[in-house]
């Protein structure tokens, strides 16, 4: 018996077992509030960098699927709602994880597979992007400098304890976790020792 072309991959978890995380996705001129589906052991950051792992052979690496999306214009007015929206990853400036970001996912990782925790060095940085300035904490290996982190192969970088200016159109300036798209970074200032 032949597998259907869009059926689950044998040995992979069913898409039904996927988790959802509430997110805000910011692109130039628009903000999307909704939910991203991903596997329980997968962080939003991993889903952005590696694709949404659902056991489905057609899972996209180029687009992020947002369920139950509310689409807002830059000025904050609601444009429309959509049961499913697809946002090109290249157009994403940053993604705000509304459910605790890295902290929640690290706890899930330890619970599911017992990952060892490595100590990392905190680097406070000011990141200039089109329209937004993001100030937050990046984490490097103890031996790394900020430039090492900026040169890794991943497209999205994790930033914690974030201040966003100007506020995203929903009026927020302070959030716990943001995944920024490196391709939209204009410059980064090391603000670790700034007063």
C-alpha positions in Angstrom: 0.0 0.0 0.0 1.3 3.4 -1.0 1.6 6.4 1.3 -0.5 9.4 0.3 1.8 12.2 -1.0 0.9 14.5 2.0 0.6 11.8 4.7 2.8 11.6 7.8 6.3 10.4 7.6 6.6 6.9 9.0 8.2 6.9 12.5 7.6 10.7 12.9 5.0 12.1 15.4 1.6 12.9 13.9 0.9 16.6 13.3 -2.0 16.1 15.8 0.5 15.9 18.6 1.8 19.4 17.9 1.8 22.2 20.5 0.8 25.8 19.8 2.4 29.0 21.1 0.9 32.4 21.0 3.0 34.8 19.0 3.2 38.3 17.6 5.0 38.5 14.2 6.2 41.9 13.1 6.9 42.7 9.5 7.3 46.2 7.9 3.9 47.8 8.0 2.0 44.9 9.6 1.7 42.9 12.8 0.2 39.4 13.1 -1.2 38.1 16.4 -1.9 34.4 16.4 -0.6 30.9 17.1 2.3 28.9 15.7 2.1 25.0 15.7 5.2 23.1 16.6 6.3 19.9 18.2 6.3 19.9 22.1 10.1 19.6 22.3 10.6 22.3 19.7 11.2 26.0 20.6 9.8 28.8 18.5 13.4 29.8 17.7 14.1 26.3 16.4 10.9 26.4 14.3 11.9 29.7 12.8 15.5 28.5 12.0 14.8 24.9 11.0 11.2 24.8 10.0 8.1 23.6 11.8 8.6 19.9 12.5 5.2 18.2 12.4 5.9 14.9 10.8 4.5 16.2 7.5 6.9 16.0 4.5 5.7 19.4 3.2 6.5 21.5 6.4 7.8 24.8 5.1 11.2 26.3 5.8 10.3 29.5 3.8 7.0 30.4 5.5 5.7 30.5 9.0 2.1 29.4 9.3 0.0 31.5 11.8 -3.3 30.1 13.0 -6.2 32.3 14.2 -4.4 35.4 12.9 -5.4 38.9 13.6 -3.7 41.3 11.1 -3.0 44.8 12.2 -1.7 47.8 10.2 1.3 49.7 11.5 -0.9 52.3 13.1 -2.7 49.5 15.1 -6.0 49.3 13.4 -7.3 45.7 12.7 -7.3 45.0 9.0 -8.7 41.5 9.0 -8.7 38.1 10.7 -7.7 34.8 9.1 -7.9 31.2 10.2 -4.5 30.6 8.6 -1.9 33.0 7.4 1.5 32.3 5.8 4.2 34.8 6.3 7.5 34.7 4.4 10.3 34.3 6.8 12.5 36.7 4.8 10.0 39.5 5.5 9.8 38.9 9.3 11.6 41.5 11.4 11.0 39.7 14.7 8.7 37.3 16.5 7.5 37.8 20.1 6.8 34.6 22.0 3.8 35.3 24.2 4.3 32.3 26.4 7.7 32.7 28.0 10.0 31.9 25.1 13.3 30.4 26.0 12.5 30.0 29.7 9.5 27.8 29.0 11.2 25.8 26.3 14.3 25.1 28.3 12.1 23.6 31.1 10.3 21.5 28.4 13.6 20.4 27.0 14.9 19.3 30.5 11.7 17.5 31.2 11.5 15.6 27.9 15.1 14.7 27.2 17.3 15.9 30.1 19.5 18.3 28.1 22.5 19.5 30.1 22.5 23.2 30.9 25.6 25.1 29.8 26.5 28.4 31.4 26.5 31.3 28.9 27.7 34.8 28.9 25.1 37.6 28.8 25.6 40.4 26.4 23.3 43.4 26.6 22.9 44.9 23.1 21.0 47.6 21.2 19.9 46.2 17.8 18.8 48.7 15.1 16.3 47.3 12.6 14.1 49.1 10.1 11.5 51.0 12.1 12.4 49.4 15.5 15.2 49.6 18.0 15.4 46.4 20.1 17.5 46.5 23.3 17.9 43.2 25.1 20.1 40.4 26.3 21.9 38.0 23.9 23.7 34.9 25.1 27.1 33.7 23.8 29.3 30.8 24.8 31.7 31.9 27.5 34.6 32.1 25.1 32.7 34.0 22.4 32.3 37.7 21.7 29.2 39.3 20.2 30.5 39.1 16.6 30.7 35.3 16.9 27.0 35.1 17.7 26.1 37.4 14.8 28.0 35.2 12.4 26.3 31.9 13.2 24.3 30.2 10.4 20.9 30.6 12.1 18.7 33.3 10.5 16.9 34.2 13.8 18.6 35.1 17.1 17.1 34.9 20.6 16.9 38.1 22.6 15.5 38.2 26.2 14.5 40.9 28.6 13.6 43.1 25.6 12.6 46.7 25.2 11.1 47.6 21.8 11.0 51.2 20.5 8.8 52.5 19.1 6.2 50.2 20.7 4.7 47.5 18.5 1.3 48.6 17.2 -0.4 46.8 20.1 1.3 49.3 22.5 3.9 47.1 24.1 7.5 48.1 24.7 8.7 45.4 27.2 8.6 41.7 26.4 10.4 38.6 27.8 11.5 37.0 24.5 12.0 38.0 20.9 13.5 36.1 17.9 15.1 38.7 15.6 15.7 38.1 11.9 19.4 38.8 11.3 18.9 39.8 7.7 17.0 42.9 8.8 19.6 44.1 11.4 21.2 47.4 10.4 23.7 47.5 13.3 24.3 46.1 16.8 25.8 48.1 19.6 27.3 46.2 22.6 25.5 47.9 25.5 26.9 45.6 28.2 29.0 48.2 29.9 27.0 51.3 28.9 25.7 53.4 31.7 
